[in-house]
Amino acid sequence: MLFRRMLPALIGCALLLPSLLLAPTAGAKDEATTITILQTSDLHTNLLPWDYYTGKVADWGLARVATLIKQERAKDPNLLLLDSGDTIQGTPLGYYYARIDQKAVHPMALTMNALRYDAAAIGNHEFNYGLDTLNRWKGQLNFPLLSANIRKSDGSEAFQPYVIKEVNGVKVGILGLTTPAIPNWEKPENIAGLRFDSPVDTARQYVPQIRAAGADVVVISQHIGWDKTPANTRDPQAWLADPSSWVPSGSLPDENLTIELAQQVPGIDVILAGHSHLDVPKALINNVLIVEPSYWGRALAKVTLQLQRSGSGWQVAGKDSALQYVKGVDADQQLTDLAYPYHDQTLKYISTPIGTATGEFPGGPAARYTDGPLADLINTVQSDAAAAAGYPVDISLAAIFNDTGHIPQGQIALRDAYSSYIYDNTLYVLQINGDILRRALEKDAEYFKTADAANLPADPKGLVSPQVPDYNWDIYTGIDYTIDLTKPVGQRVTKLQFKGKDVAPDQAFRIAINNYRASGGGGFAMFKEGTRVWQSTNEIRDLIAAYVQAHQPLDPAAINTRNFTLVPDLYARYYASGQPQQPSRLPNTGGAALPAGLVLAAGAALAAGAALRRRAHR
């Protein structure tokens, strides 16, 4: 009787058993999950795909990146979007909304909020306009701005150190770090009350805290790059090699500690690097996945993490990364519409006519390989500005920052002055001696490889040291000097005279120099041994614009003074024919109100801006 009473239940269980065996157990779908992390870095206020210095459509910009971001978000609505710093400086647009219009919502806040960033790290260039501008931008963001190793002078936190986000049930800790080398470059007043601690020591402190706070995954979003790189940084496979085989990048001591962070700090899963302006699709060091997404919005980094349930938490079971490039990608219409009013105003600003020139002031390698008028113009501006302030100098030095900037023959617009000096540097006057000067010139000469005069490369850039940026080649006025590239590094300055006499080691000089170089930027630590006598309040590029306006027409022949010689004569080899060869690689590039009279906007710029808007989907 008992069996008969149980029979219906047994039959029901038998019928249900196959479906129970085939179906996943309760909660099994939660035993594995995937997390997507997207990263931008070193945007440098490049919102729209536009080169403000050449006036042409460009293969970069956050508006193009936004299209890729939205495509990825359509696949994974819960993805994380992070940035690794150097966001609010770098183009005339960034300058205008830091120095000229300080009441508008910052364009990088408006656009990054629209893209729903989750967090961003602080870069060194965030300090270029001072703490007021940085804090104004920070206060307009809908997401945290992170840096654990930037501290107040008393050691307390200056910025939020980390944030923990929950994604698909997984807690992801995001720690922000910044290169501690900022005092080597930045004006002291812009970082007053701050100190910059070791990112390695800081990470050792905070990573366990983040884990203890419940994070299953630890990601570092950092404005820190690479002190060593593969010999061929453009080869994706080279980044997968053991870093012991890599070569020094020329960084300052402790400037770029990505490798050290991966090797020395336990508990890190992913490092989102920045600062070095490199394309790193995937590096794996000590099982830490590292990626860096180029610069100026040329690429978007994508990190994919596979996770498995481990007790009450999650364990990373697999990780991968790649770069998605924006070349050929349409600009996102929403970002274009948001950015366009800022872009349009910037075009009006930089299109202001400021003067005329009787001839061209060439830029690029042609201006670096000889004592040409463009470097002499910058040095003349610096020397005149120092003298006008009551601090006349004996020597001035300046670099040709990129390969596109020049002063054209005919009408000169503000854009042209800015293209010849793309950074927001101010002018310093330093007191130095002959020993510092000679060491600086020897450091200067490291820009070039050792040359064989009888066997020069076909490419004019073939003699440039691959790890040395273009802004590390300074050209001097006020001294007569010769640099012989056939000699070893450290022994290349074969002539150094002032007013016809050899420079003595203890001889005193006043020099005009930009704040970056005066602070030891680019590895020129010897300048920190000098004494600062004076500093300008205006940026050097505005001093250039004011000089052009006051000296019309500008005559390159009258400004050019030949006082340095390069051996062998690279200009004669590559450019004297009048048919300069084109460089084979891109340039390697890390206020006051307008002077009176800079009030007219050029109609051509408005037309160009309208064309950009029409071509936003190209």
Secondary structure as a PSIPRED ss2 file (coil, helix, strand):
# PSIPRED VFORMAT (PSIPRED V4.0)

   1 M C   1.000  0.000  0.000
   2 L H   0.000  1.000  0.000
   3 F H   0.000  1.000  0.000
   4 R H   0.000  1.000  0.000
   5 R H   0.000  1.000  0.000
   6 M H   0.000  1.000  0.000
   7 L H   0.000  1.000  0.000
   8 P H   0.000  1.000  0.000
   9 A H   0.000  1.000  0.000
  10 L H   0.000  1.000  0.000
  11 I H   0.000  1.000  0.000
  12 G H   0.000  1.000  0.000
  13 C H   0.000  1.000  0.000
  14 A H   0.000  1.000  0.000
  15 L H   0.000  1.000  0.000
  16 L H   0.000  1.000  0.000
  17 L H   0.000  1.000  0.000
  18 P H   0.000  1.000  0.000
  19 S H   0.000  1.000  0.000
  20 L H   0.000  1.000  0.000
  21 L H   0.000  1.000  0.000
  22 L H   0.000  1.000  0.000
  23 A C   1.000  0.000  0.000
  24 P C   1.000  0.000  0.000
  25 T C   1.000  0.000  0.000
  26 A C   1.000  0.000  0.000
  27 G C   1.000  0.000  0.000
  28 A H   0.000  1.000  0.000
  29 K H   0.000  1.000  0.000
  30 D H   0.000  1.000  0.000
  31 E C   1.000  0.000  0.000
  32 A E   0.000  0.000  1.000
  33 T E   0.000  0.000  1.000
  34 T E   0.000  0.000  1.000
  35 I E   0.000  0.000  1.000
  36 T E   0.000  0.000  1.000
  37 I E   0.000  0.000  1.000
  38 L E   0.000  0.000  1.000
  39 Q E   0.000  0.000  1.000
  40 T E   0.000  0.000  1.000
  41 S C   1.000  0.000  0.000
  42 D C   1.000  0.000  0.000
  43 L C   1.000  0.000  0.000
  44 H C   1.000  0.000  0.000
  45 T C   1.000  0.000  0.000
  46 N C   1.000  0.000  0.000
  47 L C   1.000  0.000  0.000
  48 L C   1.000  0.000  0.000
  49 P C   1.000  0.000  0.000
  50 W E   0.000  0.000  1.000
  51 D E   0.000  0.000  1.000
  52 Y C   1.000  0.000  0.000
  53 Y C   1.000  0.000  0.000
  54 T C   1.000  0.000  0.000
  55 G C   1.000  0.000  0.000
  56 K E   0.000  0.000  1.000
  57 V E   0.000  0.000  1.000
  58 A C   1.000  0.000  0.000
  59 D C   1.000  0.000  0.000
  60 W C   1.000  0.000  0.000
  61 G C   1.000  0.000  0.000
  62 L H   0.000  1.000  0.000
  63 A H   0.000  1.000  0.000
  64 R H   0.000  1.000  0.000
  65 V H   0.000  1.000  0.000
  66 A H   0.000  1.000  0.000
  67 T H   0.000  1.000  0.000
  68 L H   0.000  1.000  0.000
  69 I H   0.000  1.000  0.000
  70 K H   0.000  1.000  0.000
  71 Q H   0.000  1.000  0.000
  72 E H   0.000  1.000  0.000
  73 R H   0.000  1.000  0.000
  74 A H   0.000  1.000  0.000
  75 K H   0.000  1.000  0.000
  76 D C   1.000  0.000  0.000
  77 P C   1.000  0.000  0.000
  78 N C   1.000  0.000  0.000
  79 L C   1.000  0.000  0.000
  80 L E   0.000  0.000  1.000
  81 L E   0.000  0.000  1.000
  82 L E   0.000  0.000  1.000
  83 D E   0.000  0.000  1.000
  84 S C   1.000  0.000  0.000
  85 G C   1.000  0.000  0.000
  86 D C   1.000  0.000  0.000
  87 T C   1.000  0.000  0.000
  88 I C   1.000  0.000  0.000
  89 Q C   1.000  0.000  0.000
  90 G C   1.000  0.000  0.000
  91 T C   1.000  0.000  0.000
  92 P H   0.000  1.000  0.000
  93 L H   0.000  1.000  0.000
  94 G H   0.000  1.000  0.000
  95 Y H   0.000  1.000  0.000
  96 Y H   0.000  1.000  0.000
  97 Y H   0.000  1.000  0.000
  98 A H   0.000  1.000  0.000
  99 R H   0.000  1.000  0.000
 100 I H   0.000  1.000  0.000
 101 D C   1.000  0.000  0.000
 102 Q C   1.000  0.000  0.000
 103 K C   1.000  0.000  0.000
 104 A C   1.000  0.000  0.000
 105 V C   1.000  0.000  0.000
 106 H C   1.000  0.000  0.000
 107 P H   0.000  1.000  0.000
 108 M H   0.000  1.000  0.000
 109 A H   0.000  1.000  0.000
 110 L H   0.000  1.000  0.000
 111 T H   0.000  1.000  0.000
 112 M H   0.000  1.000  0.000
 113 N H   0.000  1.000  0.000
 114 A H   0.000  1.000  0.000
 115 L C   1.000  0.000  0.000
 116 R C   1.000  0.000  0.000
 117 Y C   1.000  0.000  0.000
 118 D C   1.000  0.000  0.000
 119 A E   0.000  0.000  1.000
 120 A E   0.000  0.000  1.000
 121 A E   0.000  0.000  1.000
 122 I C   1.000  0.000  0.000
 123 G C   1.000  0.000  0.000
 124 N H   0.000  1.000  0.000
 125 H H   0.000  1.000  0.000
 126 E H   0.000  1.000  0.000
 127 F H   0.000  1.000  0.000
 128 N C   1.000  0.000  0.000
 129 Y C   1.000  0.000  0.000
 130 G C   1.000  0.000  0.000
 131 L H   0.000  1.000  0.000
 132 D H   0.000  1.000  0.000
 133 T H   0.000  1.000  0.000
 134 L H   0.000  1.000  0.000
 135 N H   0.000  1.000  0.000
 136 R H   0.000  1.000  0.000
 137 W H   0.000  1.000  0.000
 138 K H   0.000  1.000  0.000
 139 G H   0.000  1.000  0.000
 140 Q H   0.000  1.000  0.000
 141 L C   1.000  0.000  0.000
 142 N C   1.000  0.000  0.000
 143 F C   1.000  0.000  0.000
 144 P C   1.000  0.000  0.000
 145 L E   0.000  0.000  1.000
 146 L E   0.000  0.000  1.000
 147 S C   1.000  0.000  0.000
 148 A C   1.000  0.000  0.000
 149 N C   1.000  0.000  0.000
 150 I E   0.000  0.000  1.000
 151 R E   0.000  0.000  1.000
 152 K E   0.000  0.000  1.000
 153 S C   1.000  0.000  0.000
 154 D C   1.000  0.000  0.000
 155 G C   1.000  0.000  0.000
 156 S C   1.000  0.000  0.000
 157 E E   0.000  0.000  1.000
 158 A C   1.000  0.000  0.000
 159 F C   1.000  0.000  0.000
 160 Q E   0.000  0.000  1.000
 161 P C   1.000  0.000  0.000
 162 Y E   0.000  0.000  1.000
 163 V E   0.000  0.000  1.000
 164 I E   0.000  0.000  1.000
 165 K E   0.000  0.000  1.000
 166 E E   0.000  0.000  1.000
 167 V E   0.000  0.000  1.000
 168 N C   1.000  0.000  0.000
 169 G C   1.000  0.000  0.000
 170 V E   0.000  0.000  1.000
 171 K E   0.000  0.000  1.000
 172 V E   0.000  0.000  1.000
 173 G E   0.000  0.000  1.000
 174 I E   0.000  0.000  1.000
 175 L E   0.000  0.000  1.000
 176 G E   0.000  0.000  1.000
 177 L E   0.000  0.000  1.000
 178 T E   0.000  0.000  1.000
 179 T C   1.000  0.000  0.000
 180 P C   1.000  0.000  0.000
 181 A C   1.000  0.000  0.000
 182 I H   0.000  1.000  0.000
 183 P H   0.000  1.000  0.000
 184 N H   0.000  1.000  0.000
 185 W C   1.000  0.000  0.000
 186 E C   1.000  0.000  0.000
 187 K C   1.000  0.000  0.000
 188 P H   0.000  1.000  0.000
 189 E H   0.000  1.000  0.000
 190 N H   0.000  1.000  0.000
 191 I H   0.000  1.000  0.000
 192 A C   1.000  0.000  0.000
 193 G C   1.000  0.000  0.000
 194 L E   0.000  0.000  1.000
 195 R E   0.000  0.000  1.000
 196 F E   0.000  0.000  1.000
 197 D C   1.000  0.000  0.000
 198 S C   1.000  0.000  0.000
 199 P H   0.000  1.000  0.000
 200 V H   0.000  1.000  0.000
 201 D H   0.000  1.000  0.000
 202 T H   0.000  1.000  0.000
 203 A H   0.000  1.000  0.000
 204 R H   0.000  1.000  0.000
 205 Q H   0.000  1.000  0.000
 206 Y H   0.000  1.000  0.000
 207 V H   0.000  1.000  0.000
 208 P H   0.000  1.000  0.000
 209 Q H   0.000  1.000  0.000
 210 I H   0.000  1.000  0.000
 211 R H   0.000  1.000  0.000
 212 A H   0.000  1.000  0.000
 213 A C   1.000  0.000  0.000
 214 G C   1.000  0.000  0.000
 215 A C   1.000  0.000  0.000
 216 D C   1.000  0.000  0.000
 217 V E   0.000  0.000  1.000
 218 V E   0.000  0.000  1.000
 219 V E   0.000  0.000  1.000
 220 I E   0.000  0.000  1.000
 221 S E   0.000  0.000  1.000
 222 Q E   0.000  0.000  1.000
 223 H E   0.000  0.000  1.000
 224 I C   1.000  0.000  0.000
 225 G C   1.000  0.000  0.000
 226 W C   1.000  0.000  0.000
 227 D C   1.000  0.000  0.000
 228 K E   0.000  0.000  1.000
 229 T E   0.000  0.000  1.000
 230 P C   1.000  0.000  0.000
 231 A C   1.000  0.000  0.000
 232 N C   1.000  0.000  0.000
 233 T C   1.000  0.000  0.000
 234 R C   1.000  0.000  0.000
 235 D C   1.000  0.000  0.000
 236 P H   0.000  1.000  0.000
 237 Q H   0.000  1.000  0.000
 238 A H   0.000  1.000  0.000
 239 W H   0.000  1.000  0.000
 240 L H   0.000  1.000  0.000
 241 A C   1.000  0.000  0.000
 242 D C   1.000  0.000  0.000
 243 P H   0.000  1.000  0.000
 244 S H   0.000  1.000  0.000
 245 S H   0.000  1.000  0.000
 246 W C   1.000  0.000  0.000
 247 V E   0.000  0.000  1.000
 248 P E   0.000  0.000  1.000
 249 S C   1.000  0.000  0.000
 250 G C   1.000  0.000  0.000
 251 S C   1.000  0.000  0.000
 252 L C   1.000  0.000  0.000
 253 P C   1.000  0.000  0.000
 254 D C   1.000  0.000  0.000
 255 E C   1.000  0.000  0.000
 256 N C   1.000  0.000  0.000
 257 L C   1.000  0.000  0.000
 258 T H   0.000  1.000  0.000
 259 I H   0.000  1.000  0.000
 260 E H   0.000  1.000  0.000
 261 L H   0.000  1.000  0.000
 262 A H   0.000  1.000  0.000
 263 Q H   0.000  1.000  0.000
 264 Q H   0.000  1.000  0.000
 265 V C   1.000  0.000  0.000
 266 P C   1.000  0.000  0.000
 267 G C   1.000  0.000  0.000
 268 I C   1.000  0.000  0.000
 269 D C   1.000  0.000  0.000
 270 V E   0.000  0.000  1.000
 271 I E   0.000  0.000  1.000
 272 L E   0.000  0.000  1.000
 273 A C   1.000  0.000  0.000
 274 G C   1.000  0.000  0.000
 275 H C   1.000  0.000  0.000
 276 S C   1.000  0.000  0.000
 277 H C   1.000  0.000  0.000
 278 L C   1.000  0.000  0.000
 279 D E   0.000  0.000  1.000
 280 V E   0.000  0.000  1.000
 281 P E   0.000  0.000  1.000
 282 K E   0.000  0.000  1.000
 283 A E   0.000  0.000  1.000
 284 L E   0.000  0.000  1.000
 285 I E   0.000  0.000  1.000
 286 N C   1.000  0.000  0.000
 287 N C   1.000  0.000  0.000
 288 V E   0.000  0.000  1.000
 289 L E   0.000  0.000  1.000
 290 I E   0.000  0.000  1.000
 291 V E   0.000  0.000  1.000
 292 E E   0.000  0.000  1.000
 293 P E   0.000  0.000  1.000
 294 S C   1.000  0.000  0.000
 295 Y C   1.000  0.000  0.000
 296 W C   1.000  0.000  0.000
 297 G C   1.000  0.000  0.000
 298 R C   1.000  0.000  0.000
 299 A E   0.000  0.000  1.000
 300 L E   0.000  0.000  1.000
 301 A E   0.000  0.000  1.000
 302 K E   0.000  0.000  1.000
 303 V E   0.000  0.000  1.000
 304 T E   0.000  0.000  1.000
 305 L E   0.000  0.000  1.000
 306 Q E   0.000  0.000  1.000
 307 L E   0.000  0.000  1.000
 308 Q E   0.000  0.000  1.000
 309 R E   0.000  0.000  1.000
 310 S E   0.000  0.000  1.000
 311 G C   1.000  0.000  0.000
 312 S C   1.000  0.000  0.000
 313 G E   0.000  0.000  1.000
 314 W E   0.000  0.000  1.000
 315 Q E   0.000  0.000  1.000
 316 V E   0.000  0.000  1.000
 317 A E   0.000  0.000  1.000
 318 G E   0.000  0.000  1.000
 319 K E   0.000  0.000  1.000
 320 D E   0.000  0.000  1.000
 321 S E   0.000  0.000  1.000
 322 A E   0.000  0.000  1.000
 323 L E   0.000  0.000  1.000
 324 Q E   0.000  0.000  1.000
 325 Y E   0.000  0.000  1.000
 326 V C   1.000  0.000  0.000
 327 K C   1.000  0.000  0.000
 328 G C   1.000  0.000  0.000
 329 V C   1.000  0.000  0.000
 330 D C   1.000  0.000  0.000
 331 A C   1.000  0.000  0.000
 332 D C   1.000  0.000  0.000
 333 Q H   0.000  1.000  0.000
 334 Q H   0.000  1.000  0.000
 335 L H   0.000  1.000  0.000
 336 T H   0.000  1.000  0.000
 337 D H   0.000  1.000  0.000
 338 L H   0.000  1.000  0.000
 339 A H   0.000  1.000  0.000
 340 Y H   0.000  1.000  0.000
 341 P H   0.000  1.000  0.000
 342 Y H   0.000  1.000  0.000
 343 H H   0.000  1.000  0.000
 344 D H   0.000  1.000  0.000
 345 Q H   0.000  1.000  0.000
 346 T H   0.000  1.000  0.000
 347 L H   0.000  1.000  0.000
 348 K H   0.000  1.000  0.000
 349 Y H   0.000  1.000  0.000
 350 I H   0.000  1.000  0.000
 351 S C   1.000  0.000  0.000
 352 T C   1.000  0.000  0.000
 353 P E   0.000  0.000  1.000
 354 I E   0.000  0.000  1.000
 355 G E   0.000  0.000  1.000
 356 T E   0.000  0.000  1.000
 357 A E   0.000  0.000  1.000
 358 T C   1.000  0.000  0.000
 359 G C   1.000  0.000  0.000
 360 E C   1.000  0.000  0.000
 361 F E   0.000  0.000  1.000
 362 P C   1.000  0.000  0.000
 363 G C   1.000  0.000  0.000
 364 G C   1.000  0.000  0.000
 365 P H   0.000  1.000  0.000
 366 A H   0.000  1.000  0.000
 367 A H   0.000  1.000  0.000
 368 R H   0.000  1.000  0.000
 369 Y C   1.000  0.000  0.000
 370 T C   1.000  0.000  0.000
 371 D C   1.000  0.000  0.000
 372 G C   1.000  0.000  0.000
 373 P H   0.000  1.000  0.000
 374 L H   0.000  1.000  0.000
 375 A H   0.000  1.000  0.000
 376 D H   0.000  1.000  0.000
 377 L H   0.000  1.000  0.000
 378 I H   0.000  1.000  0.000
 379 N H   0.000  1.000  0.000
 380 T H   0.000  1.000  0.000
 381 V H   0.000  1.000  0.000
 382 Q H   0.000  1.000  0.000
 383 S H   0.000  1.000  0.000
 384 D H   0.000  1.000  0.000
 385 A H   0.000  1.000  0.000
 386 A H   0.000  1.000  0.000
 387 A H   0.000  1.000  0.000
 388 A H   0.000  1.000  0.000
 389 A C   1.000  0.000  0.000
 390 G C   1.000  0.000  0.000
 391 Y C   1.000  0.000  0.000
 392 P C   1.000  0.000  0.000
 393 V C   1.000  0.000  0.000
 394 D C   1.000  0.000  0.000
 395 I E   0.000  0.000  1.000
 396 S E   0.000  0.000  1.000
 397 L E   0.000  0.000  1.000
 398 A E   0.000  0.000  1.000
 399 A E   0.000  0.000  1.000
 400 I C   1.000  0.000  0.000
 401 F C   1.000  0.000  0.000
 402 N C   1.000  0.000  0.000
 403 D C   1.000  0.000  0.000
 404 T C   1.000  0.000  0.000
 405 G C   1.000  0.000  0.000
 406 H C   1.000  0.000  0.000
 407 I E   0.000  0.000  1.000
 408 P C   1.000  0.000  0.000
 409 Q C   1.000  0.000  0.000
 410 G E   0.000  0.000  1.000
 411 Q E   0.000  0.000  1.000
 412 I E   0.000  0.000  1.000
 413 A E   0.000  0.000  1.000
 414 L H   0.000  1.000  0.000
 415 R H   0.000  1.000  0.000
 416 D H   0.000  1.000  0.000
 417 A H   0.000  1.000  0.000
 418 Y H   0.000  1.000  0.000
 419 S H   0.000  1.000  0.000
 420 S C   1.000  0.000  0.000
 421 Y C   1.000  0.000  0.000
 422 I C   1.000  0.000  0.000
 423 Y C   1.000  0.000  0.000
 424 D C   1.000  0.000  0.000
 425 N C   1.000  0.000  0.000
 426 T E   0.000  0.000  1.000
 427 L E   0.000  0.000  1.000
 428 Y E   0.000  0.000  1.000
 429 V E   0.000  0.000  1.000
 430 L E   0.000  0.000  1.000
 431 Q E   0.000  0.000  1.000
 432 I E   0.000  0.000  1.000
 433 N E   0.000  0.000  1.000
 434 G H   0.000  1.000  0.000
 435 D H   0.000  1.000  0.000
 436 I H   0.000  1.000  0.000
 437 L H   0.000  1.000  0.000
 438 R H   0.000  1.000  0.000
 439 R H   0.000  1.000  0.000
 440 A H   0.000  1.000  0.000
 441 L H   0.000  1.000  0.000
 442 E H   0.000  1.000  0.000
 443 K H   0.000  1.000  0.000
 444 D H   0.000  1.000  0.000
 445 A H   0.000  1.000  0.000
 446 E C   1.000  0.000  0.000
 447 Y C   1.000  0.000  0.000
 448 F E   0.000  0.000  1.000
 449 K C   1.000  0.000  0.000
 450 T C   1.000  0.000  0.000
 451 A C   1.000  0.000  0.000
 452 D C   1.000  0.000  0.000
 453 A C   1.000  0.000  0.000
 454 A C   1.000  0.000  0.000
 455 N C   1.000  0.000  0.000
 456 L C   1.000  0.000  0.000
 457 P C   1.000  0.000  0.000
 458 A C   1.000  0.000  0.000
 459 D C   1.000  0.000  0.000
 460 P H   0.000  1.000  0.000
 461 K H   0.000  1.000  0.000
 462 G H   0.000  1.000  0.000
 463 L H   0.000  1.000  0.000
 464 V E   0.000  0.000  1.000
 465 S C   1.000  0.000  0.000
 466 P C   1.000  0.000  0.000
 467 Q C   1.000  0.000  0.000
 468 V C   1.000  0.000  0.000
 469 P C   1.000  0.000  0.000
 470 D H   0.000  1.000  0.000
 471 Y H   0.000  1.000  0.000
 472 N H   0.000  1.000  0.000
 473 W C   1.000  0.000  0.000
 474 D E   0.000  0.000  1.000
 475 I E   0.000  0.000  1.000
 476 Y E   0.000  0.000  1.000
 477 T E   0.000  0.000  1.000
 478 G C   1.000  0.000  0.000
 479 I C   1.000  0.000  0.000
 480 D E   0.000  0.000  1.000
 481 Y E   0.000  0.000  1.000
 482 T E   0.000  0.000  1.000
 483 I E   0.000  0.000  1.000
 484 D E   0.000  0.000  1.000
 485 L C   1.000  0.000  0.000
 486 T C   1.000  0.000  0.000
 487 K C   1.000  0.000  0.000
 488 P C   1.000  0.000  0.000
 489 V C   1.000  0.000  0.000
 490 G C   1.000  0.000  0.000
 491 Q C   1.000  0.000  0.000
 492 R C   1.000  0.000  0.000
 493 V E   0.000  0.000  1.000
 494 T E   0.000  0.000  1.000
 495 K E   0.000  0.000  1.000
 496 L E   0.000  0.000  1.000
 497 Q E   0.000  0.000  1.000
 498 F E   0.000  0.000  1.000
 499 K C   1.000  0.000  0.000
 500 G C   1.000  0.000  0.000
 501 K E   0.000  0.000  1.000
 502 D E   0.000  0.000  1.000
 503 V C   1.000  0.000  0.000
 504 A C   1.000  0.000  0.000
 505 P C   1.000  0.000  0.000
 506 D C   1.000  0.000  0.000
 507 Q C   1.000  0.000  0.000
 508 A E   0.000  0.000  1.000
 509 F E   0.000  0.000  1.000
 510 R E   0.000  0.000  1.000
 511 I E   0.000  0.000  1.000
 512 A E   0.000  0.000  1.000
 513 I E   0.000  0.000  1.000
 514 N E   0.000  0.000  1.000
 515 N H   0.000  1.000  0.000
 516 Y H   0.000  1.000  0.000
 517 R H   0.000  1.000  0.000
 518 A H   0.000  1.000  0.000
 519 S C   1.000  0.000  0.000
 520 G C   1.000  0.000  0.000
 521 G H   0.000  1.000  0.000
 522 G H   0.000  1.000  0.000
 523 G H   0.000  1.000  0.000
 524 F C   1.000  0.000  0.000
 525 A H   0.000  1.000  0.000
 526 M H   0.000  1.000  0.000
 527 F H   0.000  1.000  0.000
 528 K H   0.000  1.000  0.000
 529 E H   0.000  1.000  0.000
 530 G C   1.000  0.000  0.000
 531 T E   0.000  0.000  1.000
 532 R E   0.000  0.000  1.000
 533 V E   0.000  0.000  1.000
 534 W E   0.000  0.000  1.000
 535 Q E   0.000  0.000  1.000
 536 S E   0.000  0.000  1.000
 537 T E   0.000  0.000  1.000
 538 N E   0.000  0.000  1.000
 539 E E   0.000  0.000  1.000
 540 I H   0.000  1.000  0.000
 541 R H   0.000  1.000  0.000
 542 D H   0.000  1.000  0.000
 543 L H   0.000  1.000  0.000
 544 I H   0.000  1.000  0.000
 545 A H   0.000  1.000  0.000
 546 A H   0.000  1.000  0.000
 547 Y H   0.000  1.000  0.000
 548 V H   0.000  1.000  0.000
 549 Q H   0.000  1.000  0.000
 550 A H   0.000  1.000  0.000
 551 H C   1.000  0.000  0.000
 552 Q C   1.000  0.000  0.000
 553 P C   1.000  0.000  0.000
 554 L E   0.000  0.000  1.000
 555 D C   1.000  0.000  0.000
 556 P H   0.000  1.000  0.000
 557 A H   0.000  1.000  0.000
 558 A H   0.000  1.000  0.000
 559 I H   0.000  1.000  0.000
 560 N C   1.000  0.000  0.000
 561 T C   1.000  0.000  0.000
 562 R C   1.000  0.000  0.000
 563 N C   1.000  0.000  0.000
 564 F E   0.000  0.000  1.000
 565 T E   0.000  0.000  1.000
 566 L E   0.000  0.000  1.000
 567 V E   0.000  0.000  1.000
 568 P C   1.000  0.000  0.000
 569 D C   1.000  0.000  0.000
 570 L H   0.000  1.000  0.000
 571 Y H   0.000  1.000  0.000
 572 A H   0.000  1.000  0.000
 573 R H   0.000  1.000  0.000
 574 Y H   0.000  1.000  0.000
 575 Y C   1.000  0.000  0.000
 576 A C   1.000  0.000  0.000
 577 S C   1.000  0.000  0.000
 578 G C   1.000  0.000  0.000
 579 Q C   1.000  0.000  0.000
 580 P C   1.000  0.000  0.000
 581 Q C   1.000  0.000  0.000
 582 Q C   1.000  0.000  0.000
 583 P C   1.000  0.000  0.000
 584 S C   1.000  0.000  0.000
 585 R C   1.000  0.000  0.000
 586 L C   1.000  0.000  0.000
 587 P C   1.000  0.000  0.000
 588 N C   1.000  0.000  0.000
 589 T C   1.000  0.000  0.000
 590 G C   1.000  0.000  0.000
 591 G C   1.000  0.000  0.000
 592 A C   1.000  0.000  0.000
 593 A C   1.000  0.000  0.000
 594 L C   1.000  0.000  0.000
 595 P C   1.000  0.000  0.000
 596 A C   1.000  0.000  0.000
 597 G C   1.000  0.000  0.000
 598 L C   1.000  0.000  0.000
 599 V C   1.000  0.000  0.000
 600 L C   1.000  0.000  0.000
 601 A C   1.000  0.000  0.000
 602 A C   1.000  0.000  0.000
 603 G H   0.000  1.000  0.000
 604 A H   0.000  1.000  0.000
 605 A H   0.000  1.000  0.000
 606 L H   0.000  1.000  0.000
 607 A H   0.000  1.000  0.000
 608 A H   0.000  1.000  0.000
 609 G H   0.000  1.000  0.000
 610 A H   0.000  1.000  0.000
 611 A H   0.000  1.000  0.000
 612 L H   0.000  1.000  0.000
 613 R H   0.000  1.000  0.000
 614 R H   0.000  1.000  0.000
 615 R C   1.000  0.000  0.000
 616 A C   1.000  0.000  0.000
 617 H C   1.000  0.000  0.000
 618 R C   1.000  0.000  0.000
